[in-house]
Amino acid sequence: MSAVNTARIGVQAAGEGRVTGPYLSTLLGEAETDLLDTQSSFESRQPPSTAADDVRDRLGRILNDAADALAQVRIAARRGQVQDLPTAGRDLPVVADRLDRLEKELSA
């Protein structure tokens, strides 16, 4: 969730004209790399039970959506479309909320 929230903050700052394109490109690229590393690590683990298969599937779908959302904003930033990032990043809050809800559900 931290990678998604980092991207959200960067996208918000871009919409307010408070960051440069090169800085944002680096920030979003690193956030995407962090998310992809986490996703890869998670997916390489064997679920310990059939009950854990459901959790793996649910989290896997959310991580895929998060990776897609981060790729969209990174691509826009690298194309110099910094002013368009709030639109390109419209899925980030939705993905962050889904991650947060799943975390709370699994922690209960």
Rosetta constraint file for C-alpha pairs under 8 A:
AtomPair CA 1 CA 5 HARMONIC 6.19 0.50
AtomPair CA 1 CA 96 HARMONIC 6.15 0.50
AtomPair CA 1 CA 99 HARMONIC 6.37 0.50
AtomPair CA 1 CA 100 HARMONIC 7.39 0.50
AtomPair CA 2 CA 6 HARMONIC 5.95 0.50
AtomPair CA 3 CA 7 HARMONIC 6.32 0.50
AtomPair CA 3 CA 31 HARMONIC 4.74 0.50
AtomPair CA 3 CA 32 HARMONIC 6.86 0.50
AtomPair CA 3 CA 34 HARMONIC 6.43 0.50
AtomPair CA 3 CA 35 HARMONIC 5.89 0.50
AtomPair CA 4 CA 8 HARMONIC 6.20 0.50
AtomPair CA 4 CA 31 HARMONIC 7.09 0.50
AtomPair CA 4 CA 35 HARMONIC 7.82 0.50
AtomPair CA 4 CA 66 HARMONIC 6.94 0.50
AtomPair CA 4 CA 70 HARMONIC 7.22 0.50
AtomPair CA 4 CA 92 HARMONIC 6.44 0.50
AtomPair CA 4 CA 95 HARMONIC 7.71 0.50
AtomPair CA 4 CA 96 HARMONIC 6.26 0.50
AtomPair CA 5 CA 9 HARMONIC 6.22 0.50
AtomPair CA 5 CA 92 HARMONIC 7.79 0.50
AtomPair CA 5 CA 96 HARMONIC 6.88 0.50
AtomPair CA 6 CA 10 HARMONIC 6.32 0.50
AtomPair CA 6 CA 27 HARMONIC 7.97 0.50
AtomPair CA 6 CA 28 HARMONIC 7.91 0.50
AtomPair CA 6 CA 31 HARMONIC 6.72 0.50
AtomPair CA 7 CA 11 HARMONIC 6.03 0.50
AtomPair CA 7 CA 27 HARMONIC 7.39 0.50
AtomPair CA 7 CA 28 HARMONIC 5.81 0.50
AtomPair CA 7 CA 31 HARMONIC 6.51 0.50
AtomPair CA 7 CA 70 HARMONIC 7.12 0.50
AtomPair CA 7 CA 92 HARMONIC 7.72 0.50
AtomPair CA 8 CA 12 HARMONIC 6.09 0.50
AtomPair CA 8 CA 89 HARMONIC 7.34 0.50
AtomPair CA 8 CA 92 HARMONIC 6.29 0.50
AtomPair CA 8 CA 93 HARMONIC 7.18 0.50
AtomPair CA 9 CA 13 HARMONIC 6.15 0.50
AtomPair CA 10 CA 14 HARMONIC 6.13 0.50
AtomPair CA 10 CA 19 HARMONIC 7.75 0.50
AtomPair CA 10 CA 24 HARMONIC 6.48 0.50
AtomPair CA 10 CA 27 HARMONIC 7.40 0.50
AtomPair CA 10 CA 28 HARMONIC 7.55 0.50
AtomPair CA 11 CA 15 HARMONIC 6.25 0.50
AtomPair CA 11 CA 73 HARMONIC 7.81 0.50
AtomPair CA 11 CA 85 HARMONIC 5.70 0.50
AtomPair CA 11 CA 86 HARMONIC 5.77 0.50
AtomPair CA 11 CA 89 HARMONIC 6.74 0.50
AtomPair CA 12 CA 16 HARMONIC 6.41 0.50
AtomPair CA 12 CA 86 HARMONIC 6.58 0.50
AtomPair CA 13 CA 17 HARMONIC 6.20 0.50
AtomPair CA 13 CA 18 HARMONIC 5.16 0.50
AtomPair CA 13 CA 19 HARMONIC 6.06 0.50
AtomPair CA 14 CA 18 HARMONIC 5.83 0.50
AtomPair CA 14 CA 19 HARMONIC 5.54 0.50
AtomPair CA 14 CA 20 HARMONIC 7.60 0.50
AtomPair CA 14 CA 24 HARMONIC 7.76 0.50
AtomPair CA 14 CA 82 HARMONIC 6.14 0.50
AtomPair CA 14 CA 83 HARMONIC 6.55 0.50
AtomPair CA 14 CA 85 HARMONIC 6.81 0.50
AtomPair CA 14 CA 86 HARMONIC 7.55 0.50
AtomPair CA 15 CA 82 HARMONIC 7.66 0.50
AtomPair CA 15 CA 83 HARMONIC 6.02 0.50
AtomPair CA 15 CA 84 HARMONIC 7.71 0.50
AtomPair CA 15 CA 85 HARMONIC 6.81 0.50
AtomPair CA 15 CA 86 HARMONIC 5.87 0.50
AtomPair CA 17 CA 83 HARMONIC 7.80 0.50
AtomPair CA 19 CA 23 HARMONIC 6.79 0.50
AtomPair CA 19 CA 24 HARMONIC 6.62 0.50
AtomPair CA 20 CA 24 HARMONIC 6.18 0.50
AtomPair CA 21 CA 25 HARMONIC 5.96 0.50
AtomPair CA 21 CA 77 HARMONIC 6.20 0.50
AtomPair CA 21 CA 78 HARMONIC 7.43 0.50
AtomPair CA 21 CA 80 HARMONIC 6.38 0.50
AtomPair CA 21 CA 82 HARMONIC 6.09 0.50
AtomPair CA 22 CA 26 HARMONIC 6.32 0.50
AtomPair CA 22 CA 77 HARMONIC 7.96 0.50
AtomPair CA 22 CA 78 HARMONIC 7.69 0.50
AtomPair CA 23 CA 27 HARMONIC 6.16 0.50
AtomPair CA 24 CA 28 HARMONIC 5.96 0.50
AtomPair CA 24 CA 77 HARMONIC 6.66 0.50
AtomPair CA 25 CA 29 HARMONIC 5.98 0.50
AtomPair CA 25 CA 74 HARMONIC 6.08 0.50
AtomPair CA 25 CA 77 HARMONIC 5.33 0.50
AtomPair CA 25 CA 78 HARMONIC 5.64 0.50
AtomPair CA 26 CA 30 HARMONIC 6.13 0.50
AtomPair CA 27 CA 31 HARMONIC 6.20 0.50
AtomPair CA 28 CA 32 HARMONIC 6.06 0.50
AtomPair CA 28 CA 70 HARMONIC 7.06 0.50
AtomPair CA 28 CA 73 HARMONIC 7.21 0.50
AtomPair CA 28 CA 74 HARMONIC 5.34 0.50
AtomPair CA 29 CA 33 HARMONIC 6.17 0.50
AtomPair CA 29 CA 74 HARMONIC 6.04 0.50
AtomPair CA 30 CA 34 HARMONIC 6.11 0.50
AtomPair CA 31 CA 35 HARMONIC 6.24 0.50
AtomPair CA 31 CA 70 HARMONIC 7.61 0.50
AtomPair CA 32 CA 36 HARMONIC 6.10 0.50
AtomPair CA 32 CA 67 HARMONIC 6.68 0.50
AtomPair CA 32 CA 70 HARMONIC 5.73 0.50
AtomPair CA 32 CA 71 HARMONIC 6.86 0.50
AtomPair CA 32 CA 74 HARMONIC 7.88 0.50
AtomPair CA 33 CA 37 HARMONIC 6.06 0.50
AtomPair CA 34 CA 38 HARMONIC 6.25 0.50
AtomPair CA 35 CA 39 HARMONIC 6.05 0.50
AtomPair CA 35 CA 63 HARMONIC 7.83 0.50
AtomPair CA 35 CA 66 HARMONIC 7.94 0.50
AtomPair CA 35 CA 67 HARMONIC 6.83 0.50
AtomPair CA 36 CA 40 HARMONIC 5.99 0.50
AtomPair CA 36 CA 67 HARMONIC 6.85 0.50
AtomPair CA 37 CA 41 HARMONIC 6.15 0.50
AtomPair CA 38 CA 42 HARMONIC 6.07 0.50
AtomPair CA 39 CA 43 HARMONIC 6.05 0.50
AtomPair CA 39 CA 60 HARMONIC 7.59 0.50
AtomPair CA 39 CA 63 HARMONIC 6.44 0.50
AtomPair CA 40 CA 44 HARMONIC 6.13 0.50
AtomPair CA 41 CA 45 HARMONIC 6.91 0.50
AtomPair CA 43 CA 56 HARMONIC 7.75 0.50
AtomPair CA 43 CA 60 HARMONIC 7.47 0.50
AtomPair CA 47 CA 52 HARMONIC 5.47 0.50
AtomPair CA 47 CA 53 HARMONIC 5.90 0.50
AtomPair CA 47 CA 56 HARMONIC 7.16 0.50
AtomPair CA 48 CA 52 HARMONIC 6.40 0.50
AtomPair CA 49 CA 53 HARMONIC 6.71 0.50
AtomPair CA 50 CA 54 HARMONIC 7.38 0.50
AtomPair CA 51 CA 55 HARMONIC 7.39 0.50
AtomPair CA 52 CA 56 HARMONIC 6.19 0.50
AtomPair CA 53 CA 57 HARMONIC 6.11 0.50
AtomPair CA 54 CA 58 HARMONIC 6.10 0.50
AtomPair CA 55 CA 59 HARMONIC 5.97 0.50
AtomPair CA 56 CA 60 HARMONIC 5.77 0.50
AtomPair CA 57 CA 61 HARMONIC 6.26 0.50
AtomPair CA 58 CA 62 HARMONIC 6.52 0.50
AtomPair CA 59 CA 63 HARMONIC 6.05 0.50
AtomPair CA 59 CA 99 HARMONIC 7.81 0.50
AtomPair CA 59 CA 102 HARMONIC 7.74 0.50
AtomPair CA 60 CA 64 HARMONIC 6.13 0.50
AtomPair CA 61 CA 65 HARMONIC 6.30 0.50
AtomPair CA 62 CA 66 HARMONIC 6.10 0.50
AtomPair CA 62 CA 95 HARMONIC 6.76 0.50
AtomPair CA 62 CA 98 HARMONIC 7.08 0.50
AtomPair CA 62 CA 99 HARMONIC 6.90 0.50
AtomPair CA 63 CA 67 HARMONIC 6.06 0.50
AtomPair CA 64 CA 68 HARMONIC 6.25 0.50
AtomPair CA 65 CA 69 HARMONIC 6.18 0.50
AtomPair CA 65 CA 95 HARMONIC 6.88 0.50
AtomPair CA 66 CA 70 HARMONIC 6.13 0.50
AtomPair CA 66 CA 92 HARMONIC 7.08 0.50
AtomPair CA 66 CA 95 HARMONIC 5.85 0.50
AtomPair CA 66 CA 96 HARMONIC 7.95 0.50
AtomPair CA 67 CA 71 HARMONIC 6.06 0.50
AtomPair CA 68 CA 72 HARMONIC 6.25 0.50
AtomPair CA 69 CA 73 HARMONIC 6.62 0.50
AtomPair CA 69 CA 88 HARMONIC 7.95 0.50
AtomPair CA 69 CA 89 HARMONIC 6.53 0.50
AtomPair CA 69 CA 91 HARMONIC 5.97 0.50
AtomPair CA 69 CA 92 HARMONIC 6.07 0.50
AtomPair CA 70 CA 74 HARMONIC 6.09 0.50
AtomPair CA 70 CA 89 HARMONIC 7.63 0.50
AtomPair CA 70 CA 92 HARMONIC 7.55 0.50
AtomPair CA 71 CA 75 HARMONIC 5.96 0.50
AtomPair CA 72 CA 76 HARMONIC 6.24 0.50
AtomPair CA 72 CA 88 HARMONIC 6.14 0.50
AtomPair CA 72 CA 89 HARMONIC 7.10 0.50
AtomPair CA 73 CA 77 HARMONIC 6.06 0.50
AtomPair CA 73 CA 85 HARMONIC 6.00 0.50
AtomPair CA 73 CA 88 HARMONIC 5.56 0.50
AtomPair CA 73 CA 89 HARMONIC 5.69 0.50
AtomPair CA 74 CA 78 HARMONIC 6.14 0.50
AtomPair CA 75 CA 79 HARMONIC 6.15 0.50
AtomPair CA 76 CA 80 HARMONIC 6.45 0.50
AtomPair CA 76 CA 81 HARMONIC 5.12 0.50
AtomPair CA 76 CA 82 HARMONIC 6.74 0.50
AtomPair CA 76 CA 84 HARMONIC 7.31 0.50
AtomPair CA 76 CA 85 HARMONIC 6.60 0.50
AtomPair CA 76 CA 88 HARMONIC 7.16 0.50
AtomPair CA 77 CA 81 HARMONIC 5.39 0.50
AtomPair CA 77 CA 82 HARMONIC 5.24 0.50
AtomPair CA 77 CA 85 HARMONIC 7.07 0.50
AtomPair CA 81 CA 85 HARMONIC 6.78 0.50
AtomPair CA 84 CA 88 HARMONIC 6.22 0.50
AtomPair CA 85 CA 89 HARMONIC 5.67 0.50
AtomPair CA 86 CA 90 HARMONIC 6.19 0.50
AtomPair CA 90 CA 94 HARMONIC 7.78 0.50
AtomPair CA 91 CA 95 HARMONIC 6.22 0.50
AtomPair CA 92 CA 96 HARMONIC 6.07 0.50
AtomPair CA 93 CA 97 HARMONIC 6.06 0.50
AtomPair CA 94 CA 98 HARMONIC 6.28 0.50
AtomPair CA 95 CA 99 HARMONIC 6.20 0.50
AtomPair CA 96 CA 100 HARMONIC 6.12 0.50
AtomPair CA 97 CA 101 HARMONIC 6.11 0.50
AtomPair CA 98 CA 102 HARMONIC 6.19 0.50
AtomPair CA 99 CA 103 HARMONIC 6.12 0.50
AtomPair CA 100 CA 104 HARMONIC 6.20 0.50
AtomPair CA 101 CA 105 HARMONIC 6.05 0.50
AtomPair CA 102 CA 106 HARMONIC 6.09 0.50
AtomPair CA 103 CA 107 HARMONIC 6.04 0.50
AtomPair CA 104 CA 108 HARMONIC 6.19 0.50
